[in-house]
Amino acid sequence: MSPKASWKSLEPKASKDADQFEFAAMRGTSATIDSAILDNTISGEIDDEMEEVGVAGPHWQAQDLAEEGLLDSTRNEILRRVELIGSGYPFSFVNNKLVYTPSDSGFYEFCLSVTQAPSITEGDYVRFPRLFERVVTYLLREYFGRNSEGLHTGHPRLPSTSFKQIMAKLQKAPYEWVWHPQPDMSEADVKDETLDFVITLPSLDSRSGNLYILGQCACGDNWDSKLEDPNVKLLRKWFHPDWPIAPIRAFTTPFVMGDQTMRSVVNESGALVFDRPRLIKIAENWVQPSAKRRLKKKVDPVSMLLS
């Protein structure tokens, strides 16, 4: 690896390569780390890596060093995930072989499949982001406590409802989330105003002063372009009064962030951040066995879209 390369380029590349390595193992039960290098996408990165290495020698020598660098970064990222996720990680790493063992909830496999899908906006693949939003709403409700309430608000909703109708479920008497749009505002074209879910923390009585978690689910490769979502300013124009206590924002994604990337995202977004490892720990460690089985039945058929 070039000493000039920073974590801003190295961590996303290592994460992407590790995902491809995991996906190869998941589809074939096990895979050698060399199979990641053979992938067309990663093979294309070897040329870039050779330029960074800058060896003044034969082409094959530069290529060997480039491949070694990619192998090392992929291996290190897998080992980091083993340590980070623990028993919920559905892969075991022995020498150069990654062995896949299905998880109890199926959610790791689902998140991995989301990142490998050729599209999340066309055909059956739209099921990936839609299901991700609903499952994440459930998982974060579990995380914040069983007396918490979870409401999926992202568009499209099931059953089909308007933004006004879905948000009316949050209104607490005349004190919070009272629908009162600014002048000349029409709800006809509004979908979700960047809000995918709301978690309401348990309240002791019916009086004002509830704490809300406002969530965004970013499933595309451009997930880092949505760090300011949900946009509280967009929401506020529809309600008066809105909330007496400033809500907490939550940013979720099926991708895996490196350590430095996570710190940067937390600082930039000012939100609670849940990437794949954090969501998996909730799915595997916080959810009851019977609920995990039900979750697996929901996500497995969608994950199989890539089989």
KEKOL-408237 format. One record per residue (C-alpha): residue number from 0; x, y, z. Coordinates in Angstrom, 1 decimal. Example, Ala and Ser with C-alpha at 12.3 -4.5 7.8 and 13.67 -1.06 7.14 Angstrom:
2
(site 0,(12.3,-4.5,7.8));
(site 1,(13.7,-1.1,7.1));
***
This chain:
307
(site 0,(0.0,0.0,0.0));
(site 1,(1.2,3.5,-0.7));
(site 2,(2.3,5.4,2.4));
(site 3,(0.4,8.4,0.9));
(site 4,(-2.9,6.6,0.9));
(site 5,(-5.3,7.7,3.7));
(site 6,(-8.0,5.8,5.5));
(site 7,(-10.5,7.7,3.4));
(site 8,(-9.6,5.6,0.5));
(site 9,(-8.2,2.5,2.2));
(site 10,(-11.0,1.7,4.6));
(site 11,(-13.9,1.8,2.0));
(site 12,(-11.8,-0.3,-0.4));
(site 13,(-11.0,-2.9,2.3));
(site 14,(-14.6,-3.1,3.3));
(site 15,(-15.8,-3.5,-0.3));
(site 16,(-13.2,-6.3,-0.9));
(site 17,(-14.1,-8.1,2.3));
(site 18,(-17.8,-7.9,1.4));
(site 19,(-17.0,-9.6,-2.0));
(site 20,(-15.0,-12.2,-0.2));
(site 21,(-17.8,-12.9,2.3));
(site 22,(-20.3,-13.1,-0.6));
(site 23,(-18.2,-15.6,-2.4));
(site 24,(-18.0,-17.7,0.7));
(site 25,(-21.7,-17.4,1.3));
(site 26,(-22.6,-18.6,-2.2));
(site 27,(-20.1,-21.5,-2.1));
(site 28,(-20.0,-22.3,1.7));
(site 29,(-16.3,-21.4,1.8));
(site 30,(-13.8,-19.4,-0.2));
(site 31,(-10.1,-18.8,-0.3));
(site 32,(-9.0,-15.2,0.1));
(site 33,(-7.4,-15.4,-3.4));
(site 34,(-10.9,-15.6,-4.8));
(site 35,(-11.4,-12.0,-3.8));
(site 36,(-8.5,-11.0,-5.9));
(site 37,(-9.9,-12.9,-8.9));
(site 38,(-13.1,-10.9,-8.8));
(site 39,(-13.3,-8.6,-11.8));
(site 40,(-13.9,-5.6,-9.7));
(site 41,(-11.0,-6.2,-7.4));
(site 42,(-8.8,-7.2,-10.4));
(site 43,(-9.5,-3.7,-11.8));
(site 44,(-8.2,-2.2,-8.6));
(site 45,(-4.9,-4.0,-9.0));
(site 46,(-3.9,-1.6,-11.8));
(site 47,(-4.5,1.3,-9.4));
(site 48,(-2.6,-0.4,-6.7));
(site 49,(0.3,-1.0,-9.0));
(site 50,(0.5,2.7,-9.7));
(site 51,(0.5,3.4,-6.0));
(site 52,(3.3,0.8,-5.3));
(site 53,(5.5,2.4,-8.0));
(site 54,(8.0,-0.4,-8.1));
(site 55,(10.9,0.3,-10.5));
(site 56,(11.1,-3.2,-11.8));
(site 57,(9.4,-5.8,-13.9));
(site 58,(5.6,-5.6,-14.4));
(site 59,(5.1,-8.9,-12.6));
(site 60,(6.9,-7.7,-9.5));
(site 61,(4.6,-4.7,-9.2));
(site 62,(1.6,-6.9,-9.8));
(site 63,(2.7,-9.3,-7.0));
(site 64,(3.1,-6.5,-4.6));
(site 65,(-0.2,-5.0,-5.5));
(site 66,(-2.0,-8.3,-5.0));
(site 67,(-0.2,-8.8,-1.7));
(site 68,(-1.4,-5.4,-0.5));
(site 69,(-5.0,-6.1,-1.4));
(site 70,(-4.9,-9.5,0.2));
(site 71,(-3.5,-8.1,3.4));
(site 72,(-6.1,-5.4,3.6));
(site 73,(-8.9,-7.8,2.9));
(site 74,(-7.5,-10.3,5.5));
(site 75,(-7.2,-7.6,8.1));
(site 76,(-10.7,-6.3,7.5));
(site 77,(-12.1,-9.8,8.0));
(site 78,(-10.2,-10.2,11.2));
(site 79,(-11.5,-6.9,12.4));
(site 80,(-15.0,-8.0,11.8));
(site 81,(-14.4,-11.2,13.7));
(site 82,(-13.3,-9.2,16.7));
(site 83,(-16.0,-6.5,16.3));
(site 84,(-19.0,-8.8,15.8));
(site 85,(-18.0,-11.8,17.8));
(site 86,(-20.3,-14.8,17.9));
(site 87,(-22.9,-13.1,15.6));
(site 88,(-20.4,-13.1,12.7));
(site 89,(-21.5,-16.0,10.3));
(site 90,(-18.0,-16.7,9.0));
(site 91,(-14.9,-18.3,10.5));
(site 92,(-11.5,-17.5,9.2));
(site 93,(-8.9,-20.2,9.0));
(site 94,(-5.6,-19.5,7.2));
(site 95,(-6.7,-18.2,3.8));
(site 96,(-10.2,-19.8,3.8));
(site 97,(-13.4,-18.1,4.9));
(site 98,(-16.0,-20.7,6.0));
(site 99,(-19.7,-19.7,6.1));
(site 100,(-22.2,-20.9,8.7));
(site 101,(-25.7,-19.5,8.4));
(site 102,(-26.7,-17.0,11.1));
(site 103,(-29.7,-17.5,13.4));
(site 104,(-31.5,-14.3,12.2));
(site 105,(-30.3,-14.3,8.5));
(site 106,(-29.9,-10.5,8.8));
(site 107,(-26.1,-10.5,8.2));
(site 108,(-26.6,-12.3,5.0));
(site 109,(-29.5,-10.0,4.0));
(site 110,(-27.4,-6.8,4.7));
(site 111,(-24.5,-8.3,2.7));
(site 112,(-26.8,-9.1,-0.2));
(site 113,(-28.1,-5.5,-0.2));
(site 114,(-24.5,-4.3,-0.7));
(site 115,(-24.0,-6.7,-3.6));
(site 116,(-27.3,-6.2,-5.4));
(site 117,(-26.9,-4.8,-8.9));
(site 118,(-29.6,-2.2,-8.1));
(site 119,(-31.9,-1.3,-5.3));
(site 120,(-34.2,0.9,-7.4));
(site 121,(-35.3,-1.5,-10.2));
(site 122,(-37.3,-4.7,-10.5));
(site 123,(-37.4,-7.1,-7.5));
(site 124,(-34.3,-5.5,-6.0));
(site 125,(-36.5,-2.7,-4.6));
(site 126,(-37.4,-5.2,-2.0));
(site 127,(-34.0,-4.8,-0.4));
(site 128,(-34.2,-1.2,0.9));
(site 129,(-37.9,-1.5,1.7));
(site 130,(-37.4,-4.6,3.9));
(site 131,(-34.3,-3.1,5.4));
(site 132,(-36.3,-0.1,6.6));
(site 133,(-38.9,-2.3,8.3));
(site 134,(-36.5,-4.7,9.9));
(site 135,(-34.3,-1.8,11.2));
(site 136,(-37.4,-0.2,12.7));
(site 137,(-38.0,-3.4,14.6));
(site 138,(-34.4,-3.9,15.7));
(site 139,(-33.9,-0.4,17.0));
(site 140,(-37.2,-0.7,18.9));
(site 141,(-35.7,-3.8,20.6));
(site 142,(-32.5,-1.9,21.2));
(site 143,(-34.1,1.0,23.0));
(site 144,(-36.3,-1.2,25.1));
(site 145,(-39.4,-3.4,24.6));
(site 146,(-41.6,-0.6,25.9));
(site 147,(-40.4,1.6,23.1));
(site 148,(-42.6,2.1,20.1));
(site 149,(-41.4,1.8,16.5));
(site 150,(-43.1,3.4,13.5));
(site 151,(-42.0,2.8,9.9));
(site 152,(-42.5,6.1,8.0));
(site 153,(-40.5,5.6,4.8));
(site 154,(-42.1,5.6,1.4));
(site 155,(-43.7,3.4,0.2));
(site 156,(-45.6,2.3,3.3));
(site 157,(-47.7,-0.8,3.9));
(site 158,(-50.6,-0.4,3.9));
(site 159,(-50.5,2.7,1.7));
(site 160,(-51.0,5.8,3.7));
(site 161,(-50.3,9.5,3.3));
(site 162,(-47.5,11.3,5.2));
(site 163,(-50.1,13.0,7.3));
(site 164,(-51.9,9.8,8.1));
(site 165,(-48.7,7.9,9.2));
(site 166,(-47.4,10.9,11.3));
(site 167,(-50.8,11.3,13.0));
(site 168,(-49.9,8.1,15.0));
(site 169,(-47.2,10.2,16.8));
(site 170,(-49.5,13.0,18.0));
(site 171,(-49.7,13.2,21.8));
(site 172,(-52.8,15.2,22.6));
(site 173,(-52.3,18.9,21.7));
(site 174,(-48.7,18.8,22.8));
(site 175,(-46.5,17.0,20.2));
(site 176,(-46.5,16.2,16.5));
(site 177,(-49.6,18.4,15.9));
(site 178,(-50.2,18.6,12.2));
(site 179,(-50.1,22.3,11.3));
(site 180,(-48.3,22.9,8.0));
(site 181,(-46.8,26.3,7.2));
(site 182,(-49.0,28.5,4.9));
(site 183,(-49.4,27.2,1.3));
(site 184,(-47.9,23.8,2.0));
(site 185,(-49.5,20.9,0.2));
(site 186,(-49.1,17.3,1.4));
(site 187,(-50.1,15.9,-2.1));
(site 188,(-46.6,15.3,-3.2));
(site 189,(-44.7,14.7,0.0));
(site 190,(-43.5,11.2,0.6));
(site 191,(-41.5,10.9,3.8));
(site 192,(-39.4,14.0,4.1));
(site 193,(-36.2,11.9,4.5));
(site 194,(-37.7,10.2,7.6));
(site 195,(-37.7,6.4,7.4));
(site 196,(-38.7,5.5,11.0));
(site 197,(-39.4,6.9,14.4));
(site 198,(-38.7,5.2,17.7));
(site 199,(-40.6,6.7,20.7));
(site 200,(-38.9,6.0,24.0));
(site 201,(-41.2,4.9,26.9));
(site 202,(-43.0,7.7,28.7));
(site 203,(-44.2,7.5,32.2));
(site 204,(-47.5,9.2,31.6));
(site 205,(-49.5,11.0,28.9));
(site 206,(-48.0,14.4,29.5));
(site 207,(-45.7,16.3,27.2));
(site 208,(-41.9,15.6,27.0));
(site 209,(-41.3,12.4,25.0));
(site 210,(-38.0,11.6,23.5));
(site 211,(-37.9,10.5,19.8));
(site 212,(-35.3,8.8,17.6));
(site 213,(-35.7,9.9,14.0));
(site 214,(-34.1,7.5,11.6));
(site 215,(-32.6,7.3,8.1));
(site 216,(-31.9,4.1,6.3));
(site 217,(-29.2,4.5,3.6));
(site 218,(-28.8,1.4,1.4));
(site 219,(-27.1,2.6,-1.7));
(site 220,(-23.4,2.9,-2.5));
(site 221,(-23.8,6.6,-2.0));
(site 222,(-24.9,6.1,1.6));
(site 223,(-22.4,8.8,2.8));
(site 224,(-24.3,11.4,0.9));
(site 225,(-27.3,11.1,3.3));
(site 226,(-25.5,11.9,6.6));
(site 227,(-27.7,14.9,7.2));
(site 228,(-30.9,12.9,7.0));
(site 229,(-33.4,12.8,8.4));
(site 230,(-33.6,16.5,7.8));
(site 231,(-35.3,18.0,10.9));
(site 232,(-36.0,21.3,9.1));
(site 233,(-38.0,19.5,6.5));
(site 234,(-40.1,17.8,9.2));
(site 235,(-40.7,20.9,11.3));
(site 236,(-42.6,22.8,8.5));
(site 237,(-45.5,20.3,8.9));
(site 238,(-46.0,20.4,12.6));
(site 239,(-46.7,23.0,15.3));
(site 240,(-46.0,22.3,18.0));
(site 241,(-43.6,19.6,17.0));
(site 242,(-41.6,18.4,20.0));
(site 243,(-40.5,20.1,23.2));
(site 244,(-37.4,18.0,23.5));
(site 245,(-35.0,18.0,20.6));
(site 246,(-35.1,14.5,19.0));
(site 247,(-32.1,12.3,18.4));
(site 248,(-31.2,11.4,14.9));
(site 249,(-30.2,7.8,13.9));
(site 250,(-28.3,6.9,10.7));
(site 251,(-28.4,3.3,9.6));
(site 252,(-26.8,1.4,6.7));
(site 253,(-26.2,-2.2,5.7));
(site 254,(-22.6,-1.4,4.9));
(site 255,(-19.6,-1.9,7.2));
(site 256,(-17.6,1.2,8.3));
(site 257,(-14.0,1.1,9.3));
(site 258,(-12.9,2.6,12.6));
(site 259,(-11.8,5.9,11.2));
(site 260,(-14.8,6.1,8.9));
(site 261,(-17.2,5.5,11.8));
(site 262,(-15.6,8.4,13.8));
(site 263,(-15.8,10.7,10.8));
(site 264,(-19.5,9.7,10.1));
(site 265,(-20.5,10.2,13.7));
(site 266,(-18.8,13.7,13.8));
(site 267,(-20.2,14.8,10.5));
(site 268,(-23.8,13.5,11.0));
(site 269,(-24.2,14.2,14.7));
(site 270,(-26.3,11.1,14.8));
(site 271,(-26.4,7.7,16.4));
(site 272,(-24.8,5.5,13.8));
(site 273,(-25.7,1.9,13.2));
(site 274,(-23.8,0.1,10.4));
(site 275,(-24.0,-3.6,9.7));
(site 276,(-21.9,-4.9,12.7));
(site 277,(-24.0,-2.9,15.2));
(site 278,(-27.3,-4.0,13.6));
(site 279,(-26.2,-7.6,13.6));
(site 280,(-25.3,-7.5,17.2));
(site 281,(-28.8,-6.4,18.0));
(site 282,(-30.4,-9.0,15.7));
(site 283,(-28.3,-11.9,17.0));
(site 284,(-27.9,-10.9,20.7));
(site 285,(-31.0,-8.8,21.6));
(site 286,(-33.8,-10.5,19.8));
(site 287,(-35.5,-13.6,21.3));
(site 288,(-34.9,-17.0,19.5));
(site 289,(-38.5,-17.2,18.3));
(site 290,(-38.4,-13.7,16.9));
(site 291,(-35.1,-14.5,15.2));
(site 292,(-36.7,-17.4,13.4));
(site 293,(-39.5,-15.2,12.2));
(site 294,(-37.0,-12.6,11.0));
(site 295,(-35.0,-15.2,9.1));
(site 296,(-38.2,-16.3,7.3));
(site 297,(-38.7,-12.7,6.2));
(site 298,(-35.2,-11.9,5.0));
(site 299,(-34.0,-15.2,3.5));
(site 300,(-36.3,-15.1,0.4));
(site 301,(-35.2,-11.6,-0.4));
(site 302,(-31.5,-12.5,0.1));
(site 303,(-32.1,-15.4,-2.3));
(site 304,(-32.7,-12.9,-5.1));
(site 305,(-29.0,-12.9,-5.7));
(site 306,(-28.6,-16.7,-5.7));
***
